[in-house]
């Protein structure tokens, strides 16, 4: 195998490396230019909790039986 430094092929390797870097930079620029960034509105949740005292409903529900029996036994 020949030494690339002595045979003059090092220019080709440097040119290949530089072309890959330039292509990567061009793709980066293209993606930043044509990429539309959507503005997302911040969602704020209501942290205020209304305290409702419903004593009558709890008493009415507790007096009703959970299961309803049939009128006739089959």
Buried (B, 14 or more C-beta within 10 A) or exposed (E): EEEEEEEEEEEEEEEEEEEEEEEEEEEEEEEEEEEEEEEEEEEEEEEEEEEEEEEEEEEEEEEEEEEEEEEEEE
